[in-house]
Amino acid sequence: MNSGMTLLCVERARKRLYQVQKKYGFLTHPKVIEQSRKLDNLLNQYQTCKLKS
């Protein structure tokens, strides 16, 4: 995945994290933690893509 696509996925995951946190109300809920990890992984992928460029 190129950096542009990864960045788009990061933005979607960030929005989803906000939605999940709002739905479950607290940051320690398993669903919020799961989405946070997904966002972290995408951010790591983006950083890797940027370093390769």
Backbone as CSV, one residue per row, in Angstrom:
resi,resn,N_x,N_y,N_z,CA_x,CA_y,CA_z,C_x,C_y,C_z
1,MET,0.854,-1.173,0.000,0.000,0.000,0.000,0.903,1.240,0.000
2,ASN,0.587,2.203,-0.834,1.405,3.421,-0.882,1.018,4.371,0.255
3,SER,1.800,5.406,0.444,1.585,6.305,1.584,0.251,7.054,1.491
4,GLY,-0.180,7.388,0.270,-1.459,8.078,0.109,-2.641,7.223,0.533
5,MET,-2.633,5.963,0.131,-3.697,5.033,0.526,-3.653,4.774,2.023
6,THR,-2.446,4.630,2.552,-2.298,4.391,3.982,-2.824,5.574,4.780
7,LEU,-2.525,6.778,4.314,-3.004,7.971,5.004,-4.526,8.041,4.991
8,LEU,-5.139,7.663,3.897,-6.599,7.623,3.820,-7.156,6.624,4.841
9,CYS,-6.530,5.472,4.943,-6.954,4.461,5.925,-6.762,4.973,7.351
10,VAL,-5.696,5.718,7.581,-5.447,6.302,8.906,-6.589,7.245,9.273
11,GLU,-6.978,8.093,8.360,-8.057,9.043,8.639,-9.372,8.329,8.923
12,ARG,-9.657,7.295,8.163,-10.888,6.525,8.401,-10.843,5.833,9.758
13,ALA,-9.700,5.255,10.090,-9.556,4.571,11.373,-9.658,5.552,12.535
14,ARG,-9.133,6.746,12.356,-9.220,7.774,13.403,-10.674,8.177,13.634
15,LYS,-11.413,8.378,12.555,-12.833,8.713,12.688,-13.599,7.583,13.363
16,ARG,-13.263,6.358,12.975,-13.921,5.194,13.577,-13.605,5.104,15.073
17,LEU,-12.380,5.419,15.448,-12.007,5.407,16.860,-12.872,6.394,17.638
18,TYR,-13.067,7.589,17.105,-13.920,8.574,17.771,-15.346,8.048,17.929
19,GLN,-15.845,7.391,16.872,-17.209,6.853,16.918,-17.340,5.753,17.964
20,VAL,-16.361,4.862,18.000,-16.406,3.742,18.942,-16.306,4.259,20.382
21,GLN,-15.419,5.216,20.599,-15.265,5.773,21.940,-16.555,6.467,22.386
22,LYS,-17.184,7.175,21.467,-18.440,7.855,21.797,-19.530,6.828,22.124
23,LYS,-19.569,5.744,21.379,-20.587,4.712,21.583,-20.418,4.015,22.930
24,TYR,-19.173,3.652,23.274,-18.948,2.867,24.480,-18.599,3.724,25.694
25,GLY,-18.269,4.989,25.479,-18.164,5.940,26.560,-16.885,5.980,27.373
26,PHE,-16.032,5.009,27.223,-14.793,5.081,27.982,-13.654,4.417,27.218
27,LEU,-12.445,4.888,27.502,-11.280,4.504,26.704,-10.778,3.102,26.970
28,THR,-11.208,2.483,28.066,-10.713,1.146,28.396,-11.633,0.028,27.905
29,HIS,-12.689,0.378,27.199,-13.577,-0.646,26.641,-12.808,-1.445,25.588
30,PRO,-12.975,-2.765,25.563,-12.235,-3.596,24.599,-12.382,-3.171,23.134
31,LYS,-13.552,-2.719,22.740,-13.757,-2.284,21.353,-12.958,-1.014,21.046
32,VAL,-12.860,-0.121,22.010,-12.089,1.107,21.833,-10.604,0.769,21.741
33,ILE,-10.151,-0.121,22.608,-8.749,-0.535,22.576,-8.417,-1.225,21.255
34,GLU,-9.313,-2.068,20.784,-9.107,-2.759,19.503,-8.964,-1.755,18.355
35,GLN,-9.843,-0.766,18.308,-9.772,0.230,17.236,-8.517,1.087,17.371
36,SER,-8.132,1.374,18.592,-6.916,2.143,18.824,-5.694,1.387,18.307
37,ARG,-5.673,0.098,18.505,-4.568,-0.727,18.001,-4.546,-0.749,16.476
38,LYS,-5.718,-0.803,15.871,-5.783,-0.763,14.410,-5.201,0.554,13.894
39,LEU,-5.576,1.635,14.548,-5.055,2.946,14.158,-3.541,2.990,14.349
40,ASP,-3.055,2.473,15.458,-1.606,2.436,15.703,-0.877,1.672,14.601
41,ASN,-1.430,0.535,14.207,-0.801,-0.263,13.147,-0.759,0.502,11.827
42,LEU,-1.829,1.186,11.505,-1.862,1.974,10.277,-0.870,3.129,10.331
43,LEU,-0.759,3.766,11.487,0.212,4.849,11.635,1.638,4.325,11.468
44,ASN,1.896,3.139,11.991,3.213,2.521,11.814,3.474,2.209,10.339
45,GLN,2.458,1.708,9.640,2.595,1.436,8.209,2.871,2.718,7.441
46,TYR,2.168,3.775,7.798,2.366,5.057,7.127,3.791,5.550,7.340
47,GLN,4.267,5.460,8.559,5.634,5.894,8.860,6.639,5.087,8.044
48,THR,6.421,3.797,7.944,7.314,2.931,7.165,7.300,3.328,5.691
49,CYS,6.114,3.609,5.166,5.998,4.040,3.761,6.756,5.342,3.538
50,LYS,6.628,6.269,4.472,7.297,7.561,4.327,8.818,7.414,4.392
51,LEU,9.292,6.500,5.213,10.740,6.287,5.333,11.318,5.652,4.058
52,LYS,10.526,4.828,3.385,10.969,4.173,2.156,11.000,5.134,0.979
53,SER,10.210,6.203,1.056,10.109,7.159,-0.055,11.316,8.048,-0.152
